[in-house]
Amino acid sequence: MKYIGKRVPEIHGWAKVTGQATFTDDLRLPGMLHAKILRSPHAHARIRGIDVSKVLQLPGVVTVMTGKDTPGIKYVAQVSDMYPLAMDKVRYVGDPVAVVAAESEEIAREALSLIEVDYEVLPAVFDPREALKQGAPQIHEDKANNLVLTIKRDFGNVDQGFAESDFVFEDEFSTQAVPHCNMEPRSSAALMNTEGVLQIWSGTQSPYFVRKEVAHVCNLPISHVQVMEIHCGGGFGSRSKYCEDEGVTALLAIRTGSPVRITFSREEEMTTTRIRHPFNIHLKTGVKKDGTFVARQMDLIVDKGAYCHYGPAVTGYAAGTAASHYRVPHFRFTGDVVYTNKQAGGPFRGFGAPQAIFAIESQMDTIAEKLGIDPLELRLRNANQSGDTTACGWQITTCGLEECLQKVVSSTNWQEKWKAEKTGRFRQGIGLATAIHVSGSNVFPDGEFSSIEIKMFLDGQVSVYKGSGDTGTWANTVIAQIVAEELQLPMEKVRLISMDTETTPQSLGSFASRVAFEDGNAARMAAIQLRNYLLESASARLQVPGEELQIEQGQIVYQEDAEKRISYGDAVFHSPRCVGHLLNSFYQYVPNTVRLTPQGYANVSAAYAFSAQAAEVEVDTETGQVRVLRFTVAQDVGKAINPIAVEGQIEGALAQGMGYALTEELIVDPETGRVVSDCLDRVMLPTVMDIPQEQIFLVETCDPEGPYGAKGVGEIGLNPTAAAIANAVHNAVGYRAHKLPIEAEDVYYFLHPEKR
Amino acid sequence: MKYIGKRVPEIHGWAKVTGQATFTDDLRLPGMLHAKILRSPHAHARIRGIDVSKVLQLPGVVTVMTGKDTPGIKYVAQVSDMYPLAMDKVRYVGDPVAVVAAESEEIAREALSLIEVDYEVLPAVFDPREALKQGAPQIHEDKANNLVLTIKRDFGNVDQGFAESDFVFEDEFSTQAVPHCNMEPRSSAALMNTEGVLQIWSGTQSPYFVRKEVAHVCNLPISHVQVMEIHCGGGFGSRSKYCEDEGVTALLAIRTGSPVRITFSREEEMTTTRIRHPFNIHLKTGVKKDGTFVARQMDLIVDKGAYCHYGPAVTGYAAGTAASHYRVPHFRFTGDVVYTNKQAGGPFRGFGAPQAIFAIESQMDTIAEKLGIDPLELRLRNANQSGDTTACGWQITTCGLEECLQKVVSSTNWQEKWKAEKTGRFRQGIGLATAIHVSGSNVFPDGEFSSIEIKMFLDGQVSVYKGSGDTGTWANTVIAQIVAEELQLPMEKVRLISMDTETTPQSLGSFASRVAFEDGNAARMAAIQLRNYLLESASARLQVPGEELQIEQGQIVYQEDAEKRISYGDAVFHSPRCVGHLLNSFYQYVPNTVRLTPQGYANVSAAYAFSAQAAEVEVDTETGQVRVLRFTVAQDVGKAINPIAVEGQIEGALAQGMGYALTEELIVDPETGRVVSDCLDRVMLPTVMDIPQEQIFLVETCDPEGPYGAKGVGEIGLNPTAAAIANAVHNAVGYRAHKLPIEAEDVYYFLHPEKR
């Protein structure tokens, strides 16, 4: 193949490195106003009143809005509980209370100080276990004990399974909150145009979700909201659904009749946007003597923060993960999703899997140790195989898990390193972990589909219309490669037009590792259909059978006589399907999956990716400091449509996973509920200087459903990383981490209990 | 019908009257540069050299380009003869020589004075008859005697026709140059985006023509040029093809990598954009004693100015007009299109018909007088009837010409006024004239078609995608009405998205009186198809036969049991054709016409509109001043989809026609070739204070091919106006105008020959 599997450069790369790419904050709309949000300084308080009278006296202020100035409609979400602006209560430090639109950002910021809010401060609760207790402060009126809901799964007979087990292991784990740390703080702009259509620019992953939520809170018909293309400086899930910035700019745009933009400060980005949910995990696994898993129960307390957003889905996905990649015949799961007076969690690369896998893969090594089985052997013995259906109904078709494990082990000399004696101040260890991930997930009421339209011009070049965004994942590049391949066109003759709810075909969005797989399938089929149209036209024109024609770089050539040829452009012109000098091809891909049932049993994805990772660490026994020396990854990517893109996804995921394992944490002041680590520096995001050696192997299982065999690759790279590091630390110094991040202090006190 | 035939307000009206509509000059693109063109001060000169060295020293200047900095490709046009910037010669006062892009318009303007051009001034010629003479200055190297080409028609046997005639009339007429006088001076902006796509904003009538021409002169593939929607302050033909502004901004955008805008000054707008071609007309008509026409010969000298642009097509259309609306069995035509060193002509409302009809309808009254036949009677005797095929092949289907004549005559009390004795200082007269016009014209190599796409959302509202622009003609409103009617949706639930070559379906453009007819047919068929999809879905859902369902305002209702109903949105949701929560319908309308042959015989339009006008004037015999007192118009509009829109077109045309008849003229200094009347005031555009009483009758012949019977209405209103005024002046004081405009001075000397 000419373009598939090739290291094709990112099509937007030039625009981005030269600074020409337009991000929302680069927009200059005539008469544009700038918005700033006044946020609650209290973790929990009732709003007795808001006095905005002084604000409008400040020159340059155009309007100020509080909840009372809005239609008073909550975002849809899974449990609808959040207004664009607080109506009567604030529930975390940062909750939006009022918003100002002014002629400059400086004036808007100054205006915030003139708003007087009369708060009745209420007791707050920050720990979900405390929040569940009788008598805890009630955060939402309709949710007693702050329990949003409980996600339950129960398949097989778990009690019987534990009874039949030779050993039952029970462990507690906990994971921390981490922010997405996008390089681009959230920014969105809105304009109510003269035809009553609200136009929104936002570097979102899923324009159709934003359209739905904004139409809802603004009380507009969905057809009157248009979300448009703009570059995006990082998504990772934070921009896969909605955030309040789009709602607020929309409401201001309607009120003022002017374009309005908001750009969050770094502090707002870190302390008010969606985060990775902290989990408290109780994991119980029953095994036979030979290591065969019999039953598993996972019980979660999910710290939801102040608002629900996509917490239930994240919790449910953790269940699906916990029932898979190792065979677990009997499986039970409860996930209590609990409100606290903190920043809310939301989708974040891995979508609940990194937390669950940290627990599962850590316990795996404990089981192996107890049974005296090699950790590799224990994993291989239980690993999913092609043809498996997991306890939650996932149907594993192609499965490279075993091959990934073997590849990682063989290329790291794992056995030797694992068994090596650990002595001296700096002790090295190696740890193993694996993961599974979907390629798209049929869990949304909006269905699961991607559409692509291709238009070929008379010059033989094409424009490809793609409804989902590209948040820097090379998604557009991969789609362009697919079209280039099927039409045998150079990349520069394939133009990508993406993400405009009015003009590009509908697609669910760029999340759930779905774009290369689903948009990829749609693009491939649309391109094949277009190619057939060209051949059909050429066949009629040249008067030779279509099956004896070949396409090559803009020409359709008769194999028997290369003189008989016609350009793509001429084939377009002469095609009976040509309309307005264009040849159009449209394809909607709907995967053959089943929508998740309330019981949580369904084959939600048409393909599953697998990964095995080995982390090698060095622990300084004098300080407890952990340094990652090397990552080795073998990942079942199905087929790497663009190896640079896939490796880039894996490298990024490793860095994000390493931060998750060792340093990053959103630390909340236990008195005030205020986030202390409110900048990249304080949250301890790893920098390029912290990145270790990386060795990446792409395992190509060629999934029959994926385009050219490809599976999703966006998220899985992060899922096992923290577990692999935790296992390596244990291998090095014997410290078993039960919480993330793995802090030097904990390792140090473990090694020097006398110093505690 | 609920929306068709109703006085629905203009859908962009609110945006326009509140100043919210964005025109090109309102665009604020980040980093946008401003361009100014250095134009030739000479009517004819060779460029020996251009020194731009001082320009770049001026702070704020970004670049300067001359012809040598361009790809050196000519615009396509009908005869390709114009470069974006002069290469070696200038051919009229105003010919673009160089262009500067700078940080502000002021700097760009200042920079022009720093460009030093070394001209070798050549003798110039301004009169086309002089230009044709041996030894005249040669304007284009490849056109000897400055003859661009001769358009010829020869049908029947004209010589025999004249031989068989009882009388043969021969007259000479001449018409002047007039500018379009758009309220918005030309403005366009261009940006070469980071994907190599040149984006152009221009209030053009035909984005696809602009795309083609710009791609050509910039040497870009057509798929790399995108022309986008923006409001337009008047077209009238001047923006129906290309003008040099789009080419120049495009070239600058490519060179600088920045967005570039040019907005013409009023003087540039008046003295360098396309104008109505001056015609010298020799008209010879052979008639029987009873007034029956036998043969006609029209010979034109068309003053092309310095460049060809659409001159041949305008000339050819004059021929088609001259062979029609009255039956002319034998017809011959020659049109010499001749270069002169003046501003070039181009398409202008009527497209050659107003000139031809001025001659034909003036001569008509002369013939009537000579034969002693009532002018009305002469017209009725020869008028086209339904079923006629004209000498040039036009197939007249519905024909309201006779009805229009009778209506005008009866409602003006014409007979009495015509015969009334004319005495005193102020003498009143009445004049009659008629016209024909196409509804779209199959003369372009690009074919003749319009496409419309409609998308219905889950909320039951629709977006309508329309490839042509709306230059203020209410075109978008009419299309929205059609969709509202067929889908029984209130107007506010129909959103129009028009004119973006990347995202709207292709359509030839807004010219040739084609939009209501062709886009209208496409819209109607697309809407009917969408309605059928809705009924099909509702039928399956409600389990009742589709033919027993009715649609009404967003609901599909079972006639037998009104409880059985489903909303449009639900019908969309449940339709098997629903893709991505949208129900799409696309229709391309291709009229059943024949492309104009080189011989000029073809049925180029699927319907022909007719008009009769009466002008009543008062001539001041002491000054020669002519004042129009009243216009009475009866126009065969087929069906008035929106009577306000149709009446608006007619009222505007009458004003434009009155200016053409009496005052407007682009006067060229015979020494220098410079346009003297270079502003609205000097060109003597009528103002609202000059507009007389108007009485408008819409004759509805309900053409079987038009949407709801409609025909094109955009141009025809102007075609007979000058002739009607001329005939009224003759009726009042006996002065037969052989040239336009009819100047008070000429009338005065006619009445007072002794004063000459």
Contacts between the chains, C-beta under 8 A, distances in Angstrom:
chain1	res1	chain2	res2	distance
A	11	B	195	7.1
A	12	B	194	7.1
A	12	B	195	7.7
A	14	B	194	6.3
A	15	B	193	8.0
A	15	B	194	3.1
A	15	B	195	7.3
A	18	B	194	7.6
A	20	B	194	4.6
A	20	B	257	7.8
A	21	B	194	6.2
A	22	B	30	7.6
A	26	B	30	6.1
A	27	B	30	7.7
A	28	B	28	5.3
A	28	B	29	7.3
A	28	B	30	4.8
A	29	B	28	7.2
A	30	B	22	7.6
A	30	B	26	6.1
A	30	B	27	7.8
A	30	B	28	4.8
A	193	B	15	8.0
A	194	B	12	7.1
A	194	B	14	6.3
A	194	B	15	3.1
A	194	B	18	7.6
A	194	B	20	4.6
A	194	B	21	6.3
A	195	B	11	7.2
A	195	B	12	7.8
A	195	B	15	7.3
A	195	B	495	6.0
A	195	B	496	7.5
A	196	B	492	7.2
A	196	B	495	8.0
A	197	B	495	6.4
A	208	B	581	8.0
A	221	B	457	7.4
A	221	B	459	4.2
A	221	B	461	5.5
A	221	B	493	8.0
A	222	B	457	5.7
A	222	B	458	6.3
A	222	B	459	5.0
A	223	B	457	3.9
A	223	B	459	5.3
A	223	B	461	3.9
A	223	B	462	7.3
A	223	B	463	6.5
A	223	B	493	7.9
A	223	B	495	6.9
A	224	B	461	7.4
A	224	B	495	7.7
A	257	B	20	7.9
A	446	B	581	7.1
A	447	B	581	7.8
A	449	B	579	7.9
A	449	B	580	6.2
A	451	B	579	6.1
A	451	B	580	5.3
A	457	B	221	7.4
A	457	B	222	5.6
A	457	B	223	3.9
A	458	B	222	6.3
A	459	B	221	4.2
A	459	B	222	5.0
A	459	B	223	5.4
A	461	B	221	5.4
A	461	B	223	3.9
A	461	B	224	7.4
A	462	B	223	7.3
A	463	B	223	6.4
A	463	B	502	6.3
A	467	B	580	7.1
A	492	B	196	7.1
A	493	B	221	7.8
A	493	B	223	7.9
A	495	B	195	6.0
A	495	B	196	8.0
A	495	B	197	6.4
A	495	B	223	6.8
A	495	B	224	7.6
A	496	B	195	7.5
A	497	B	502	6.2
A	497	B	503	7.7
A	500	B	503	7.5
A	502	B	463	6.4
A	502	B	497	6.3
A	502	B	503	7.6
A	503	B	497	7.7
A	503	B	500	7.5
A	503	B	502	7.6
A	503	B	503	3.7
A	505	B	579	7.3
A	505	B	580	6.1
A	506	B	579	7.0
A	506	B	580	2.5
A	506	B	581	6.1
A	506	B	582	6.0
A	507	B	580	6.9
A	579	B	449	7.9
A	579	B	451	6.2
A	579	B	505	7.3
A	579	B	506	7.0
A	579	B	586	7.9
A	579	B	588	4.9
A	580	B	449	6.2
A	580	B	451	5.3
A	580	B	467	7.0
A	580	B	505	6.1
A	580	B	506	2.4
A	580	B	507	6.9
A	580	B	588	6.6
A	581	B	208	7.9
A	581	B	446	7.0
A	581	B	447	7.8
A	581	B	506	6.1
A	582	B	506	6.0
A	586	B	579	7.8
A	588	B	579	4.9
A	588	B	580	6.6
